[in-house]
Amino acid sequence: MPSDHTQAWIAAYTRPRWEKVVASQLLKVGIQSYVPIRREVRQWSDRKKTVEVPLLPSYVLVQLDPTHYQKVFQADGIVRVITFNRRLAVIRSSEIDLLHGLKGPMNLSLFHQVSSKPRKRSGLRAVPLQDFVGRSFGLRERVELP
């Protein structure tokens, strides 16, 4: 494997619900990958259960030398790698570090709006995102992060 200074993060699109399988297959062939996970409560007719689901459905983040990106296709379930203007879309390490900094699976049930007044600046009370400040656009709608 090349040294770390030639390594870059790219996103690979997978078959639906194959993110964890693809990540383990890539690990077996010596390619580092990352699947950010969040916790979600799912309800069936007879019970509720907390399950771990990918934060980015159908995507696996892969670290490798961009000139050798074809190696990701060694894993079953990879559909394609993400490109922009016919060039490989490279993800900044700072963005991957942000995802790693969320300290384990996020529990989205912790997320709630601090203020119900639209366009008022407010903080998020979820522990992994406690330092972010956003602007609310109304109850149960989008929040912009700077």
N, C-alpha and C positions, 0 to 999 in steps of 0.2 A: 504494500500500500504506500502511496506517496506520503510525504510529510504533511503535517497539519496545515502549513501555510498555503498549500494548494487545494485544500479541502473547502467545499462550499456546500451550503444547504440548498436543496431543491425540493420541490413538491411533486409527488407522484400520485396520480389518480388511480384508485383501485376499484375492483368490483364492489358492489354494495355489500357492506358488512364484512369485508375481508381485511380491514385495517390491521387488526392484531395478528392475523395469520401471516400477512405479508411482512410485517415487522419482524416476526420470529424467523421467517424464511431468510430475510435479508441478513439477520444476525448470524444465521448458520453459515452463510457464505462470506462473512467477514465485513459486511457493510453496516455502518451505524445508521440507525433509524430512530425516529421518535414519533409517537402517537399521543398527543395531549388528550387526557381523559377528564371527563366531568361526571359527577354523580347526578342521577335523575330518579325521581320516584315514579314508578310505573304502576298502574292500577289494573288489576284483572277483576273479573266478576266476584272472586272469592277472597282476594288479598291484595295488599300493596307491598311492593318490594323496591328497594333501592338498588339500581343497577348502574354499572359504569359504562358509559357510552363515549365514543370519540367526540372531542370538541369540534373537530373538522371532519364531518362525515365523508367517507370515501377518499380521504387523503392520508398519505404517510409522508412525513418529512424525512429526507434522506441526506446524509452527509457523505460526500465523495468528491473526487476530482471531476469537475464538470466536463472535461474532455473524454471521460470514460463513463458517461451517464448511461450507456447501453447496459452496463452491468446490472442495473435495477431490474431489467427484464428477466433475470435469472429466477426471480420469484414469481410463482404462479399468482395470478390475481392482479398484476399490474396492467392497467389499461393503456396509460400513456404518462409521459412526464409533461409538466406544465411549461409552456413556452409563451413568449410575448414577442410579437413581430418576428416570428421564426427563430428566435434566440431563446436559449434556455433561461427560464425565469429563476434567478438566484435570490434566495431569501437572506437578508442580513442576519448576522449572528446575534445582533442586539435584539431582534425580534424573537429569535429562538430562545435567547436568555430570558426574555420576558415571559415566555410560556413556561420555561423551566422554573422561573421564580414564583410561579403560582403555588408552589409547595404542595404538590400532590393533587389528587382529584378535587375539582371545584364542586361545591354543593350549591347548585343554582337556587335552591330554596332560600339561601341566605340573602339573595339579591332582593332588595326592595327600594322603592324610591323614598328619599328622605323628605322631599317636598312635593306637594301636589300642585304647586303653582307653576304653570308652563313658563319655560325659558329662564327659570331661576337656576343659578349655579348651585349645585349640591354635590355632596360626596357620596360614594357608594359604601355601604356598610359591610359588604362581604370582606372577610379578612384578607384574602389574596389581593384584592383591589382597593384596599383601604386608603392608599395614597393618591388615587385617581380622583380628579374632579371633572364633572361633566355638566351638561346643560340638559335639563329635562324638556321634553316637548309635549308633555301631557301624561296622564296616567297610563301605564302599561304600553307605552310607546318607546321609541328609540331614545338612546342616550348617546350624545357625542362625547368622545374622549379626545383630549387634545393630543 
